[in-house]
């Protein structure tokens, strides 16, 4: 059990560092704009570009993994991730910066998918929902704590220091992956036509519905999330000095959302979600009416944050359950579906 706890911390750390690297750009947009003399909107494209490349590259890489040892695959992906962040830290111009972010985006989705596969393999059945919830929470922790930390490092020591710090943490995680995760874990072989065998999972009706649920679930909430800053400042007329606090509170609500997601998965799973979606739809319908009442508007937004990720663990465990029984050769690809279609949903 002690070994499982250590392995769980390593897997959660992978999620954290991947989220830290992805989200930090939001906190240092102004610094990058000034450093490379480009428009803020141009730097902002890095965020959209990252999400799209993440979504498109992940299924390609996961289908190429096949029966290879997943520890070696994860070491390779995290090694490229580390080099990509070091290249970002050293970038002499905006083109190199953007190119390094593309490299990081290409491997990030596959890396968390392999980590999810490890989590499913290592966790006792009664601990799966807990570990999956914490893997998703790693991204929330990166948003709540990582981005403010990176922003502080950027303000104190320059924006490059944030990526040097990410590189240092990544090197530590690489070492821990090598010494702590099982070296012989791999997917079953899918035969000669490997690609066709892995993609067969998309023929399953419940898999098709699952990815649509994930995509439209995030698309609905991200309509609000994308415009949180103008909602806080213009609609709710929150003082500028309090907006950061509002974002931190929202981040904690998203962290709680992932934790409650695990609790839902442990109990009734997807059966509970229709009631939650009815509640979420009510919050979205009420929001325009409550924006004129600051306190009620804030409560509505924070409750939306609380419902934001409740689907994660139930849908992830549902998809992985289907993959284990019917498509074991597609385990890593199945682990990636939630992340892939969540990113597509975010772009709507």
C-alpha positions as CSV (number, residue, x, y, z in Angstrom):
1,X,0.0,0.0,0.0
2,X,2.9,2.4,0.8
3,X,4.3,1.7,-2.7
4,X,0.9,2.5,-4.3
5,X,0.8,5.8,-2.4
6,X,4.2,6.8,-3.7
7,X,3.2,5.8,-7.3
8,X,0.0,7.8,-6.9
9,X,1.9,10.9,-5.8
10,X,4.2,10.5,-8.9
11,X,1.2,10.2,-11.3
12,X,-0.5,13.2,-9.7
13,X,2.7,15.2,-10.0
14,X,2.8,14.4,-13.7
15,X,-0.7,15.9,-14.0
16,X,0.3,18.9,-12.0
17,X,3.4,19.7,-14.1
18,X,1.5,19.2,-17.4
19,X,-1.2,21.6,-16.1
20,X,1.4,24.0,-14.8
21,X,3.1,24.2,-18.2
22,X,-0.2,24.6,-20.1
23,X,-1.8,27.2,-17.9
24,X,1.2,29.4,-17.0
25,X,1.0,31.3,-20.3
26,X,-2.3,32.9,-19.1
27,X,-0.5,34.4,-16.1
28,X,2.4,35.9,-18.1
29,X,0.8,37.1,-21.3
30,X,1.8,40.7,-20.6
31,X,5.4,39.7,-19.9
32,X,5.7,37.7,-23.1
33,X,4.1,40.5,-25.1
34,X,6.6,43.0,-23.8
35,X,9.6,40.7,-24.1
36,X,9.0,39.8,-27.7
37,X,7.3,43.1,-28.8
38,X,4.2,41.4,-30.1
39,X,0.5,42.2,-29.5
40,X,-1.2,40.7,-26.5
41,X,-3.7,39.0,-28.8
42,X,-0.9,37.3,-30.7
43,X,0.5,35.9,-27.5
44,X,-3.0,34.8,-26.6
45,X,-3.1,32.6,-29.6
46,X,-0.6,30.4,-27.8
47,X,-3.4,29.2,-25.5
48,X,-5.8,28.3,-28.4
49,X,-3.0,26.7,-30.4
50,X,-1.9,24.6,-27.5
51,X,-5.4,23.3,-26.9
52,X,-6.0,22.4,-30.5
53,X,-2.6,20.7,-31.1
54,X,-3.1,18.8,-27.8
55,X,-6.5,17.6,-29.0
56,X,-5.4,16.5,-32.5
57,X,-2.0,15.0,-31.6
58,X,-3.1,12.9,-28.6
59,X,-5.1,10.2,-30.5
60,X,-2.3,10.0,-33.1
61,X,0.4,9.3,-30.6
62,X,-1.7,7.0,-28.4
63,X,-2.5,4.8,-31.3
64,X,1.2,4.5,-32.2
65,X,2.1,3.2,-28.7
66,X,0.9,-0.3,-29.3
67,X,2.4,-3.0,-27.0
68,X,5.5,-1.0,-26.1
69,X,6.5,-0.8,-22.4
70,X,4.6,2.2,-21.1
71,X,7.3,3.2,-18.7
72,X,9.6,3.8,-21.6
73,X,6.9,5.6,-23.5
74,X,6.2,7.9,-20.5
75,X,9.9,8.6,-20.1
76,X,10.2,9.5,-23.7
77,X,7.1,11.8,-23.7
78,X,8.1,13.5,-20.4
79,X,11.7,13.8,-21.8
80,X,10.4,15.7,-24.8
81,X,8.1,17.7,-22.6
82,X,11.2,18.7,-20.4
83,X,13.2,19.7,-23.5
84,X,10.3,21.7,-24.9
85,X,10.0,23.7,-21.7
86,X,13.7,24.3,-21.6
87,X,13.5,25.5,-25.2
88,X,10.7,27.9,-24.1
89,X,12.9,29.3,-21.3
90,X,15.8,29.8,-23.7
91,X,13.6,31.1,-26.6
92,X,15.4,34.1,-28.3
93,X,12.3,35.2,-30.3
94,X,8.6,34.6,-30.6
95,X,8.9,32.0,-33.4
96,X,11.1,29.7,-31.2
97,X,8.7,30.3,-28.3
98,X,5.7,29.3,-30.3
99,X,7.5,26.3,-31.7
100,X,8.6,25.1,-28.3
101,X,5.0,25.4,-27.1
102,X,3.9,23.2,-30.1
103,X,6.4,20.5,-29.0
104,X,5.1,20.6,-25.5
105,X,1.4,20.5,-26.6
106,X,2.1,17.5,-28.9
107,X,3.3,15.2,-26.1
108,X,1.2,16.6,-23.2
109,X,-2.0,14.8,-24.0
110,X,-0.3,11.5,-24.6
111,X,1.6,11.8,-21.4
112,X,-1.4,12.2,-19.2
113,X,-3.1,9.4,-21.1
114,X,-0.3,7.0,-20.3
115,X,-0.4,8.3,-16.7
116,X,-4.1,7.5,-16.6
117,X,-3.4,4.0,-17.9
118,X,-0.8,3.5,-15.2
119,X,-3.4,4.7,-12.6
120,X,-6.0,2.2,-13.8
121,X,-3.4,-0.6,-13.7
122,X,-1.9,0.2,-10.3
123,X,-4.9,1.2,-8.3
124,X,-7.0,-1.5,-6.5
125,X,-10.6,-1.4,-7.9
126,X,-11.9,0.4,-4.8
127,X,-9.2,3.1,-5.2
128,X,-9.6,3.8,-8.9
129,X,-12.1,6.6,-8.6
130,X,-10.0,8.2,-5.9
131,X,-6.9,8.2,-8.1
132,X,-8.6,9.3,-11.3
133,X,-10.2,12.2,-9.4
134,X,-6.8,13.2,-8.1
135,X,-5.2,13.0,-11.5
136,X,-7.7,15.4,-12.8
137,X,-7.3,17.5,-9.6
138,X,-3.6,17.8,-10.5
139,X,-4.6,20.2,-13.3
140,X,-6.8,22.1,-10.9
141,X,-4.0,22.4,-8.4
142,X,-1.8,23.7,-11.2
143,X,-4.4,26.3,-12.0
144,X,-5.0,27.4,-8.4
145,X,-1.4,27.3,-7.1
146,X,0.9,26.8,-10.1
147,X,-0.2,29.8,-12.1
148,X,0.1,32.3,-9.2
149,X,3.5,30.8,-8.4
150,X,4.6,31.1,-12.0
151,X,3.3,34.6,-12.2
152,X,5.2,35.5,-9.0
153,X,8.4,34.0,-10.3
154,X,8.0,35.9,-13.6
155,X,7.5,39.2,-11.7
156,X,10.4,38.6,-9.4
157,X,13.0,37.0,-11.7
158,X,11.7,37.3,-15.2
159,X,9.3,35.1,-17.2
160,X,12.0,32.6,-18.1
161,X,12.4,31.6,-14.5
162,X,9.0,30.0,-14.5
163,X,10.0,27.7,-17.3
164,X,13.3,26.9,-15.7
165,X,11.4,25.9,-12.6
166,X,9.1,23.7,-14.7
167,X,12.1,22.1,-16.3
168,X,13.7,21.4,-12.9
169,X,10.5,19.8,-11.6
170,X,10.1,17.7,-14.8
171,X,13.7,16.3,-14.4
172,X,12.8,15.2,-10.9
173,X,9.6,13.6,-12.1
174,X,11.5,11.8,-14.9
175,X,13.8,10.2,-12.2
176,X,10.8,9.2,-10.1
177,X,9.1,7.6,-13.1
178,X,12.2,5.5,-13.8
179,X,12.7,4.2,-10.2
180,X,9.0,3.8,-9.1
181,X,6.7,2.8,-11.9
182,X,6.6,-0.8,-13.2
183,X,8.9,-1.3,-16.2
184,X,7.0,-4.2,-17.7
185,X,3.5,-2.8,-17.9
186,X,2.2,-2.6,-21.5
187,X,-1.0,-2.8,-23.6
188,X,-1.9,-6.2,-25.1
189,X,-0.8,-6.6,-28.7
190,X,-3.4,-5.6,-31.3
191,X,-2.1,-7.9,-34.0
192,X,-0.8,-6.9,-37.4
193,X,-3.3,-4.2,-38.2
194,X,-2.6,-2.3,-35.0
195,X,-4.2,1.1,-36.0
196,X,-7.5,-0.5,-37.1
197,X,-7.6,-2.6,-34.0
198,X,-7.2,0.3,-31.7
199,X,-9.6,2.6,-33.5
200,X,-12.3,-0.1,-33.3
201,X,-13.2,1.4,-29.9
202,X,-14.9,4.3,-31.7
203,X,-17.5,1.8,-33.2
204,X,-18.9,1.2,-29.7
205,X,-22.1,3.1,-29.3
206,X,-21.5,3.9,-25.6
207,X,-18.0,5.3,-26.4
208,X,-19.5,7.5,-29.1
209,X,-22.1,8.9,-26.6
210,X,-19.4,9.3,-23.9
211,X,-17.1,11.5,-26.0
212,X,-20.1,13.7,-27.0
213,X,-21.2,14.0,-23.4
214,X,-17.6,15.1,-22.5
215,X,-17.4,17.6,-25.4
216,X,-20.8,19.3,-24.9
217,X,-20.5,19.3,-21.1
218,X,-17.3,21.4,-21.2
219,X,-18.5,23.5,-24.1
220,X,-21.5,24.7,-22.0
221,X,-19.5,25.7,-19.0
222,X,-16.5,27.2,-20.9
223,X,-18.8,29.8,-22.5
224,X,-18.9,31.3,-19.0
225,X,-15.3,30.4,-18.0
226,X,-13.8,32.1,-21.1
227,X,-15.3,35.4,-20.2
228,X,-14.9,35.3,-16.4
229,X,-12.7,38.4,-16.2
230,X,-15.1,40.7,-18.1
231,X,-18.0,39.2,-16.2
232,X,-16.2,40.0,-12.9
233,X,-15.1,43.5,-13.8
234,X,-17.8,44.8,-16.1
235,X,-21.0,42.9,-15.2
236,X,-20.5,42.3,-11.5
237,X,-18.4,45.5,-11.1
238,X,-15.9,43.8,-8.8
239,X,-13.0,46.0,-7.8
240,X,-9.8,45.1,-9.7
241,X,-7.9,44.3,-6.5
242,X,-10.5,41.6,-5.7
243,X,-10.7,39.9,-9.1
244,X,-7.6,37.8,-8.4
245,X,-9.3,36.6,-5.2
246,X,-12.4,35.7,-7.2
247,X,-10.3,33.7,-9.7
248,X,-8.6,31.8,-6.8
249,X,-12.0,31.0,-5.2
250,X,-13.2,29.8,-8.6
251,X,-10.1,27.6,-8.9
252,X,-10.8,26.1,-5.5
253,X,-14.3,25.3,-6.7
254,X,-13.0,23.5,-9.7
255,X,-10.6,21.6,-7.5
256,X,-13.6,20.6,-5.3
257,X,-15.5,19.7,-8.5
258,X,-12.8,17.1,-9.4
259,X,-12.8,15.7,-5.9
260,X,-16.6,15.4,-5.8
261,X,-16.4,13.8,-9.2
262,X,-14.4,10.9,-7.6
263,X,-17.1,10.6,-4.9
264,X,-19.8,10.4,-7.6
265,X,-17.9,7.7,-9.5
266,X,-17.5,5.6,-6.3
267,X,-21.3,5.7,-5.7
268,X,-23.8,5.9,-8.6
269,X,-21.5,7.2,-11.3
270,X,-23.2,8.4,-14.5
271,X,-26.7,7.7,-13.1
272,X,-26.3,10.8,-11.0
273,X,-25.2,13.1,-13.9
274,X,-28.7,13.9,-15.4
275,X,-29.7,15.6,-12.2
276,X,-26.5,17.5,-12.0
277,X,-26.9,18.7,-15.6
278,X,-30.5,19.9,-14.9
279,X,-29.0,21.9,-12.0
280,X,-26.2,23.2,-14.2
281,X,-28.7,24.2,-16.9
282,X,-30.7,26.2,-14.3
283,X,-27.5,28.0,-13.2
284,X,-26.7,29.0,-16.8
285,X,-30.3,30.2,-17.4
286,X,-30.3,32.2,-14.2
287,X,-26.9,33.8,-14.7
288,X,-28.0,36.7,-17.0
289,X,-30.7,37.6,-14.5
290,X,-28.4,37.5,-11.5
291,X,-25.6,39.6,-12.9
292,X,-27.3,42.7,-11.6
293,X,-27.1,41.3,-8.1
294,X,-23.4,41.0,-7.2
295,X,-23.7,38.4,-4.4
296,X,-26.2,36.2,-6.2
297,X,-24.2,36.5,-9.5
298,X,-21.0,35.4,-7.7
299,X,-22.8,32.5,-6.0
300,X,-24.2,31.4,-9.4
301,X,-20.7,31.5,-11.0
302,X,-19.0,29.6,-8.2
303,X,-21.7,26.9,-8.3
304,X,-21.0,26.6,-12.0
305,X,-17.3,26.1,-11.1
306,X,-18.4,23.4,-8.7
307,X,-20.3,21.5,-11.4
308,X,-17.6,22.1,-14.0
309,X,-15.7,18.8,-13.7
310,X,-18.2,16.5,-12.0
311,X,-18.4,14.4,-15.2
312,X,-14.7,13.6,-15.3
313,X,-14.2,10.6,-13.0
314,X,-17.6,8.8,-13.8
315,X,-17.1,9.1,-17.6
316,X,-13.4,8.2,-17.4
317,X,-14.0,5.0,-15.4
318,X,-17.0,4.1,-17.6
319,X,-14.8,4.4,-20.8
320,X,-11.9,2.5,-19.2
321,X,-14.2,-0.2,-18.1
322,X,-15.4,-0.7,-21.6
323,X,-11.8,-0.7,-22.9
324,X,-10.6,-3.2,-20.3
325,X,-13.4,-5.7,-21.2
326,X,-13.7,-5.2,-25.0
327,X,-10.8,-3.2,-26.3
328,X,-7.7,-3.9,-24.1
329,X,-5.4,-3.0,-27.0
330,X,-6.9,0.5,-26.9
331,X,-6.3,1.2,-23.2
332,X,-4.1,4.3,-23.6
333,X,-6.3,5.6,-26.4
334,X,-9.3,5.2,-24.1
335,X,-7.5,7.0,-21.3
336,X,-7.0,10.0,-23.6
337,X,-10.6,10.4,-24.9
338,X,-11.8,12.6,-22.0
339,X,-8.9,15.0,-22.4
340,X,-9.2,15.1,-26.2
341,X,-12.9,15.9,-26.4
342,X,-12.7,18.2,-23.4
343,X,-10.2,20.3,-25.4
344,X,-12.5,20.2,-28.4
345,X,-15.4,21.3,-26.2
346,X,-13.3,24.2,-24.9
347,X,-12.9,25.6,-28.4
348,X,-16.6,25.8,-29.1
